[in-house]
């Protein structure tokens, strides 16, 4: 088969003059937030700093826009972006104004009054149903806020939303520093990964990982499964799982995945022992390791056990590339973050190039102090894995405009007087 031509390079910040312009930047500040409103992890905000700092230094009027959570087109005060603006301001050491909406005349007026070097963060995109619907009118309203669009939100690049695709069709569009780094790093991994290629997949529900696991089976040499979703595989294998979170409706799919792995020659690793307790809040003296065939009827699986981690270590040590998505236990409680920590240490002790994918996993690794030691911590969960599967991401495809002549020349910004206030 003839080699396919490489896709056009996504133009980047080096290809445009941003001085004095309104630069609309799609960032991914969808970070985990505790019940008391505190940010549990600011990794994604930190990841956007190179782009924001550069735009400020070059005199842009930087207008940031993000989503947060799943408000489904309704205003939810618990998902307002003001705390994100506050954290970004702390990291920048400069003010970041949080506006009360993301479209409309008041927002346009506030943006028009910005001075070069200033930064604002708009309100949650998903408070408007037009965002996820890629509604043309909503995309038009967003596009009126910028002279240039910078997509730095790789984590949402697999979504054809107004802020990822619609705006890129209306303004000259380039990749931010984070987006460019993700494409470079993951593109190299996709083109020629060092083998064996091993995937470690955790998380709570098998139903949310089925498509991922099915796609990974055709690419990897080994697949290690943990997290609460492992209980559904154990249930499928005939083990009692006590009161563990399971999905009985997904048992047939679990069995099919096991059969397909055997047919394809994929080394599929399930837990052999697990940490159990009566409930997630149980005291330490009620937490213990048991064989997966001996989970008590009144206890639940909350983390992998030490024998499972020990059995995985040689596989991880010999891997050439490891892709890891999802924590392996209920990491929010420190006793159940241990398997995630031990697997992380095993990967770091080996020779593999490791890609960390997913916000929950990043938060778990940050919690145990190991996140910064990994080769590449992708800010994309589903986007990262879909990219590695070879799929075309709508948000990336929209940026493949390196040959667009509009990128070579400055774009005249409208005067503030021309914008409604």
Secondary structure, DSSP 8 states (H G I E B T S, - for coil): -----------BGGGS--TT-EEEEE------B-TTS-BS--HHHHHTHHHHHHHHHTT-EEEEE---S--TTS--GGG-SHHHHHHHHHHHTS--EE-S-SSSHHHHHHHHT--TT-EEE---GGGSHHHHTT-HHHHHHHHTT-SEEEE--GGGTTS--IIIIIGGGTS-EEE-HHHHHHHHHHHHHHHS--SSEEEEE--S-GGGTHHHHHHHHTT-SEEEE-STTHHHHHHHTT---TT----GGGHHHHHHHHHHHHHHT-EEE--SEEEEESSTT--GGG-EEEEGGG--TT-EEEEE-HHHHHHHHHHHHH-SEEEEES-SS-TTSGGGGHHHHHHHHHHHHSS-EEEEE-HHHHHHHHHTT-GGGSSEEES-SHHHHHHHTT---HHHHTT--TT-GGGTS------GGGS--
